[in-house]
Amino acid sequence: MPTETSAPSTPKIAILTGGSRGIGRNTVLSLASRGVDSIFTYNSNQAEADKVVGLVADAGQKAVALPLDTGAIRTFDGFVDRVRDALKTWGAERFDYLINNAGISHHAAFAKTTEEELDALYNVNFKGVFFLTQKLLPLLNDGGRIINISSGLTRFAVPESGPYASLKGAIEVLTRYLAKELGPRRITANSVAPGAVQTDFSGGVVRDNPAVNKMVSEMTALGRPGLPEDIGPMIASLLSEDNRWVNAQRIEVSGGGAI
């Protein structure tokens, strides 16, 4: 008699903002290596986003890239509709993991920061995270996971980083409240705080400026700045069942920065 074969199970699906480069890109690829598919956003560089989709396919997984300005809150309803359409690729109506990674940098002293600069930081680095999470909650599976990307700068102070760090601090507080309020749905929420990482973020200052690179190396216990490859696998690991009891935590990934 022919043997019965069960239908393949739907893979876990992550939604990640800012997945075309840097930490976000590596996180998408790290998830793919663990059998997790992704819907990720990019701001303007579709060519780089398409490359990531191809690399995920090479790993035997699936990714969908969607454009999104995470500071344009009025566009979020339309984005959620596009997410619903993208989920049909998997025959799914919901997803499992949300990683709020997209952000912008800012370097200016408190006394010189303008209202326009602070508003831009607030819209992308806090308000956008707040309302995109709110809009996507109905599509997040019970028992799902939320990770918000913070910064090592919430623990130690570096000149001209105050406005940026303050809003990342707000993200850490929001994360704890999400963990409390979403507990009845068994959804965990944690913040991951990278130290200085060698990417093109902030104009590539850590990667491309030898003096900054040397300074970071000297203040880091492991003797160098981080790489995207140091952060993405950690995020993917935190989303796994191995870490199901980790909740409402700030987890720094800095190689022992400023200790």
Protein Blocks (a to p, Z undefined) as FASTA:
>chain_A
ZZdddddddddddddehilgcjllmmmmmmmmnopacddddfklmmlmmmmmmmmmmnop
acddddddfklmmlmmmmmmmmmmmmmmnopabdfbdcdfbccdddddfklpcfklmmmm
mmmmmmmmmmmmmmmmmmpcghiacdddddfklmpccehilmmmmmmmmmmmmmmmmmmm
mmmnopacddddddddddfehhimmmmmmklmmmmmmmpmnlpacdfklmmmmmmmmmpm
klmmgghiacddehopaZZ
